[in-house]
Amino acid sequence: MNNNEFTFETRLLHNRHKIDPTTGAVSVPIQHASTFHQYDIDQFGKYDYSRSLNPTREALEDVIAELEGGIRGFAFSSGMAAISTAFLLLSSGDHVVITEDVYGGTFRMVTEVLTRFGIEHTFVDMTDLNQVQAAIQPNTKAFYMETPSNPLLKVADIRAICNLAKEVQALTFIDNTFLTPALQKPLELGADIVLHSATKFLSGHSDVVAGLAVVKDEELGKRLGYLQNAFGAVLGVQDAWLVLRGLKTLSVRLEQSQKSAQILADFLSSHPMIKEVYYPGLKNHPQYELQQVQALGAGAVLSFELADEEAVRTFVANVKIPVFAVSLGAVESILSYPAKMSHAAMPQTEREKRGISNSLLRFSAGLENPNDLILDISQALGKVSESQLALHQGEHL
Ligand SMILES: *Cc1c(COP(=O)(O)O)cnc(C)c1O
């Protein structure tokens, strides 16, 4: 029986790196060496220098490639290092069609850095295929997707966009950070490169910054491997080990967090203090059906809109369980304020155009008991209601 016959949950634990061949160790050894002795002046060994290839990093690269259904994986020092290195596949004069509510760091890279190298872009709402089609130019060489998007959880049709890209021989990049291969396999839907901030769900414990890329094509793998070595933003071995360790519990963590996210989304949807809930697991989400078709679940991240910025301030000051922080995808719930955190790199006018208002909060469900989360959120919303009431009474004095 080969590994591919096992389910995803089993393959998280039983892959070809589960036992170290030299010692039988059941955890991947951390190989700190930066360089490797060469026994033959004419014939170097497989490893020569750790920027180019390191056995610990290689284990992680193999594991993520297998989990995404690709043939080669690459580990980088951050999600942004993975994304930026992938963009180095492009050249001056090329054009990228990119989803409009892309991660703030990717927005910064595309608008402030790539433009200096003559790489152009067009932002589109990728839920609208007509907009995607209309944005194509003779020099379009890549489509960049993030689905569900951040922070509005819009869902793009991966297969349809990959088909459009193939018609014009452009590459498709997809940031799969929010769902991970546990829930979504973009390579199987036609994408060329899957990118990850492994800082989030893949490692899952808010204790490492890492990035990954996976491809399914040998030739593209060679080009990206060349760039990984040329640019040199590789992941350190301790951090590679932490991601490997985190991956083992990915399925159980994500399953539990996703359950909680659904419970919270349902609860918030019927709460009078909440103006809007964004979660693709809600039946009234505009792409609910599409999400059901192209992924195994809606994930563990949701966003919601309060009345105004004042309400956000009161809520954040009173909520007790979630950490109030940048990031997502961890064992502890994380509450974020996109306008000042993940999307701070986006000017306010651009944010508002995209519906990322100052009253929007993002919630990444952790592993706490969902009943506790609901109790906590309820009491914090109660405080928002009290303070709004007090304000109204003040007006009538
Ligand atoms: C965090 C994040 C990134 C950037 O990853 P880093 O590891 O912080 O560099 C990219 N895309 C998404 C969707 C993210 O959430």
The ligand as an SDF file (V2000), in Angstrom:
LIG
                    3D

 15 15  0  0  0  0  0  0  0  0999 V2000
   -0.0850   36.2760    7.0740 C   0  0  0  0  0  0  0  0  0  0  0  0
   -0.4450   36.1540    5.6540 C   0  0  0  0  0  0  0  0  0  0  0  0
    0.5140   36.3570    4.6480 C   0  0  0  0  0  0  0  0  0  0  0  0
    1.9460   36.7680    4.9500 C   0  0  0  0  0  0  0  0  0  0  0  0
    2.6400   35.7740    5.6300 O   0  0  0  0  0  0  0  0  0  0  0  0
    3.8460   36.0590    6.6490 P   0  0  0  0  0  0  0  0  0  0  0  0
    4.2020   34.7200    7.1410 O   0  0  0  0  0  0  0  0  0  0  0  0
    3.3200   36.9900    7.7000 O   0  0  0  0  0  0  0  0  0  0  0  0
    4.9270   36.7240    5.8540 O   0  0  0  0  0  0  0  0  0  0  0  0
    0.1230   36.1590    3.3370 C   0  0  0  0  0  0  0  0  0  0  0  0
   -1.1400   35.8230    3.0240 N   0  0  0  0  0  0  0  0  0  0  0  0
   -2.0860   35.6470    3.9570 C   0  0  0  0  0  0  0  0  0  0  0  0
   -3.4640   35.2660    3.5460 C   0  0  0  0  0  0  0  0  0  0  0  0
   -1.7720   35.8120    5.2960 C   0  0  0  0  0  0  0  0  0  0  0  0
   -2.7300   35.6440    6.2130 O   0  0  0  0  0  0  0  0  0  0  0  0
  1  2  1  0
  2  3  1  0
  2 14  2  0
  3  4  1  0
  3 10  2  0
  4  5  1  0
  5  6  1  0
  6  7  2  0
  6  8  1  0
  6  9  1  0
 10 11  1  0
 11 12  2  0
 12 13  1  0
 12 14  1  0
 14 15  1  0
M  END
$$$$
